[in-house]
Structures are given as C-alpha cells and as structure tokens.
Amino acid sequence: MSGGGGGYDHSPAPPVLCENLVFTAVLHSPVPAVVKQLKPQDKLGLQKTTAGAVVAEHVHHSVAGAIMHRLPNLLSCMDDGYDYVAVVQSINGLVVTVEVRPVLVARKGKTK
C-alpha cells in the first residue's frame, strides 16, 4: 500500500495578530461556587498567573476557571501589552464556553 500522509505538518504556524486573536474555549478547572454566579454575556477578565497560566476572573477577582486553548498565543500577546476578555457564551453544569477576544482600547494620537 502506498499512501499519502496523515502525518503531522511540522511547518511553523503563521504569526498571530494580537488584535485579531479571537477564539472559543471551554474553561478548565471551573470553580463551582463562581460558575453558579455566571450567566451568558458576562465578561470575565483574563489575568496571567505566576505559574504561566491564564485565569478568567469574575467580579472581585473570583477565579472562574483557566483558559488553556491557544495559551502560547494568548500569553505572548498579553506579554506584548494586549488585554483580553472572555465573554460567557453558554453554561451547561460546570461546562462554561467563552469567547476570548481582545479589549480594544483607543490608542493616543489615533483617530477613528
């Protein structure tokens, strides 16, 4: 049998434009007491931890869970000064689906 492929493509991923980094993810290690307070369209602030993770925080810095999807891109962009928010899309028990997107801030000296 001859066959083509199925193997892993080792070519580097194209660079990510931080202002366009938008993706859907499920919160990892959800905290039940915080998740029960969430509702669709809630905005969770994303913060880097000293352990190199990104956590999604509800009001008063209550951690709802962690973002693991696209983590290298997210950390790199956060290191470059970009802020992100996770908007709750759906909640099914402890499965919380969010859309991660940049917080767009008007830059000084630029007009719309």
C-alpha positions as CSV (number, residue, x, y, z in Angstrom):
1,M,0.0,0.0,0.0
2,S,1.1,3.4,-0.7
3,G,-0.4,6.3,1.0
4,G,-0.1,9.8,1.4
5,G,0.0,11.5,4.5
6,G,-1.9,11.6,7.7
7,G,1.3,12.8,9.3
8,Y,1.9,15.9,11.3
9,D,2.8,19.1,9.4
10,H,5.9,20.5,11.1
11,S,5.8,23.8,9.3
12,P,5.6,26.8,11.7
13,A,2.3,28.3,12.4
14,P,1.6,31.7,10.8
15,P,2.1,34.6,13.1
16,V,-0.9,35.8,15.1
17,L,-2.0,39.4,15.0
18,C,-2.8,40.0,18.7
19,E,-5.6,42.5,17.8
20,N,-7.3,39.7,15.8
21,L,-6.9,36.9,18.3
22,V,-10.5,35.7,18.9
23,F,-11.4,32.1,19.7
24,T,-13.9,30.0,21.6
25,A,-12.8,27.9,24.6
26,V,-14.1,25.9,27.5
27,L,-13.0,27.0,31.0
28,H,-10.6,24.4,32.5
29,S,-10.8,23.6,36.2
30,P,-14.0,25.5,36.7
31,V,-14.7,26.7,40.3
32,P,-18.3,25.6,41.1
33,A,-19.1,28.5,43.5
34,V,-18.1,31.0,40.9
35,V,-19.6,29.2,37.9
36,K,-23.1,29.2,39.6
37,Q,-22.9,33.0,39.6
38,L,-22.2,33.3,35.8
39,K,-24.7,34.0,33.1
40,P,-24.4,34.3,29.3
41,Q,-22.8,37.5,28.1
42,D,-20.9,38.0,31.4
43,K,-17.4,39.4,30.8
44,L,-14.6,37.7,32.6
45,G,-11.2,39.5,32.9
46,L,-8.2,37.4,31.9
47,Q,-5.1,37.5,34.1
48,K,-1.7,35.8,33.8
49,T,-0.6,33.9,36.8
50,T,3.0,33.5,38.1
51,A,2.7,29.8,37.0
52,G,2.3,30.8,33.4
53,A,-1.4,30.1,33.1
54,V,-4.3,32.5,32.2
55,V,-7.3,32.6,34.5
56,A,-10.7,34.0,33.9
57,E,-11.9,36.2,36.8
58,H,-15.5,37.2,37.7
59,V,-16.2,40.2,39.9
60,H,-14.0,40.8,42.9
61,H,-11.2,38.7,41.2
62,S,-13.0,35.4,41.8
63,V,-11.4,32.9,39.5
64,A,-14.0,31.0,37.4
65,G,-11.5,28.8,35.6
66,A,-8.5,28.7,33.3
67,I,-8.0,29.3,29.6
68,M,-5.8,26.6,28.0
69,H,-6.8,26.8,24.4
70,R,-4.4,28.9,22.3
71,L,-2.4,29.5,25.5
72,P,1.0,30.2,23.9
73,N,-0.5,32.8,21.6
74,L,-2.5,34.4,24.4
75,L,0.5,34.6,26.7
76,S,2.6,36.1,24.0
77,C,0.0,38.8,23.2
78,M,-0.5,39.5,26.9
79,D,3.2,39.9,27.3
80,D,3.1,42.4,24.4
81,G,0.6,44.5,26.4
82,Y,-2.7,43.3,25.0
83,D,-5.7,42.8,27.4
84,Y,-8.3,40.2,26.8
85,V,-11.8,39.4,28.0
86,A,-13.7,36.1,28.0
87,V,-17.4,36.5,27.2
88,V,-19.6,33.7,28.5
89,Q,-21.4,32.1,25.6
90,S,-23.1,29.2,27.4
91,I,-23.2,27.3,30.7
92,N,-24.1,23.6,31.0
93,G,-23.4,22.4,34.5
94,L,-19.7,23.2,35.0
95,V,-19.0,23.4,31.3
96,V,-18.6,27.1,30.6
97,T,-18.0,28.1,27.0
98,V,-16.5,31.5,26.4
99,E,-15.3,33.7,23.5
100,V,-11.9,35.1,24.1
101,R,-11.3,38.5,22.4
102,P,-9.1,41.5,22.8
103,V,-10.2,44.5,24.8
104,L,-9.9,47.3,22.1
105,V,-8.5,50.5,23.6
106,A,-8.2,53.6,21.5
107,R,-4.5,54.5,21.2
108,K,-3.5,58.0,21.9
109,G,-2.9,60.1,18.8
110,K,-5.1,57.9,16.6
111,T,-8.4,58.9,15.2
112,K,-11.3,56.8,14.1
